[in-house]
Amino acid sequence: MADLKRADLSADVVSRWSSAPCPVLVTDAGGRVVARNAAAEQLLPEAAPGVVLAGAITGWPVGLHDGVIEGVRGAADSWERSYAVHPVTHDDGTITWWLTENTEARLAETALRTERRRAQFLAEASTALLGSLNLQRCMQVAGKLAVQHLADAALLITPAAQRSVPAVLCVRGREPEQIELAADLAEVPGLAEALQGFPPVPSRWIDPASAPAWLIPPGFGDVGSIVVTPLPGHGVPAGALVLLRKAERAAFSEDEEIFARLFAARSGVAMSAARMFAQQSSITETLMRELLPPVLHEVAGAELAGRYRAALDSERVGGDFYDVYPAAGDSPESLVVLGDVCGKGVEAAVLTGKVRNTLHALLPLASDHHRVLSMLNDALLSSHHTRFVTLALASVSQLAAGLRLRLTCAGHLPPLIVRASGAVEIVETVGTVVGVLPEIDTTTVEVMLEPGEACLLYTDGITEARGGPLGDQMFGEERLHEALTRCAGMPAEAIAEHVHMLAAEWAREREHDDMAVVVIAAPRGQHLSAVGGSGRGRYTAA
């Protein structure tokens, strides 16, 4: 109480705070300490009477307002504390400073701010990671985020059956680098286990000094701390994340390791989704190659051209298809097939694939159209499909005077012949659809094409395309015939493109069925280009 005796204070003022359990300081009008209680003496021994308080205590609030001082450690304290400072002025010019401890509140506020930052980061990381379904891009994004918020370097490693392991290396201040690790992963404690999805090894169990050279980026310096955590995916591990901090930085705390695992969980899900998408895309691309119509060229002296447009812009395949089987063995005829499976989209495409495979198996019987169609009908009926298919078959053989076509339709629109004069003829071949009745009826018609003449096979997606000025008119047979009259003497490619373009322009972006056309043309002679007379273009007269 020596300080109290020296202070020129009234007994009333002294009685207010001398026995208070919280620290209390009294300063005069000049800011010098004139008194303090026992709690203040123990907490702030440097704030002795006669000392200017603002200069003695770091962070002491300037002016007569509340404030906070942090990092206070009294004589009996083993950790730093935080205190709120509340000044009270008196009539004689003195100021009483009351200090109330708010260490727990400040720590809670700091922890809350930290968690909010982390939550925001994880939300932004999830958005960034899921913004790409490319695996390498996803790994690069994950690596960049890791070095921005967690470590000085990050290594994302994917599982691999071979010794060479694909990985992405990210170092702060550098661009991500795709590398191949030809190393023994067991040299890093917990890495091989993390790649198999086992729980992470605490960083304190990993000695940075024993880290293999292949793990440390060139020019990185001494490693101070290492975290190895799995990247969990959709049911299977997506890989492992290795985080490195330099020796001059603080080691990973337990709280930071937990946060790293939360980040790794989001990264692993994104990487797993990207890998699954890549696998599905590869499978889809392989299947699509079998389902898409082939590129048509000249076969058996005949020019062939085809065009196809699926009903759904989001899908590349549908229920329309065409195929060409060149003459083989002793047969002088090549077979052209155009079909239309009931329905559209992937489900129709699946049956399309089965029909095409069946027709391919029946090629030895291709000279007998009715037999081929009957056997295909039996195959579809036995497979319990609820869909049916319409078909147009054209057997093509080359003669000295042009081409001979044998045409058979099974529930399909009749072929159209474009004569050299511009006249359009309908081939009167009729038949029942395939896949509905136990028996089918067909009629085969033989047609001759002289040089400069062509035959058009098409599906109802062409004539039933709705659009035009009013938006609901069908393109129709009449418009198709009129368009073909202007195609006399044109090459097969030009006719196919012209018909397909007109129908597509008619429908524009409106809903439509699958569209397919195949043109079989008898060449008239050498090609003439629009400028020099060589290359594909118009034909000269034979």
Sequence and secondary structure as in RCSB ss.txt:
>XXXX:A:sequence
MADLKRADLSADVVSRWSSAPCPVLVTDAGGRVVARNAAAEQLLPEAAPGVVLAGAITGWPVGLHDGVIEGVRGA
ADSWERSYAVHPVTHDDGTITWWLTENTEARLAETALRTERRRAQFLAEASTALLGSLNLQRCMQVAGKLAVQHL
ADAALLITPAAQRSVPAVLCVRGREPEQIELAADLAEVPGLAEALQGFPPVPSRWIDPASAPAWLIPPGFGDVGS
IVVTPLPGHGVPAGALVLLRKAERAAFSEDEEIFARLFAARSGVAMSAARMFAQQSSITETLMRELLPPVLHEVA
GAELAGRYRAALDSERVGGDFYDVYPAAGDSPESLVVLGDVCGKGVEAAVLTGKVRNTLHALLPLASDHHRVLSM
LNDALLSSHHTRFVTLALASVSQLAAGLRLRLTCAGHLPPLIVRASGAVEIVETVGTVVGVLPEIDTTTVEVMLE
PGEACLLYTDGITEARGGPLGDQMFGEERLHEALTRCAGMPAEAIAEHVHMLAAEWAREREHDDMAVVVIAAPRG
QHLSAVGGSGRGRYTAA
>XXXX:A:secstr
 HHHHHS   HHHHHHHTT SS EEEE TTSBEEEE HHHHHH TT  TTSBHHHHSTT  SSSS EEEEEE  T
T SS EEEEEEEEE TTS EEEEEEE HHHHHHHHHHHHHHHHHHHHHHHHHHHTT   HHHHHHHHHHHHHHHT
 SEEEEE   SSSEEEEEEEETTS  EEEEEES GGGSTTHHHHHTT   B GGGS GGG  GGGS TT   EEE
EEEEEEE SSSEEEEEEEEEETTS    HHHHHHHHHHHHHHHHHHHHHHHHHHHHHHHHHHHHHHS      BT
TBEEEEEEE SSTT S  SEEEEEE   TT   EEEEEEEESS HHHHHHHHHHHHHHHHHTGGGTT HHHHHHH
HHHHHHHTT S  EEEEEEEEEEETTEEEEEEEEESS   EEE TTS EEE    B  BSSSSS  B EEEEEE 
TT EEEEE HHHHT EETTTS EE HHHHHHHHHHTTTT  HHHHHHHHHHHHHHHHTTS    EEEEEEE   S
SEE SSSS SSSEE   
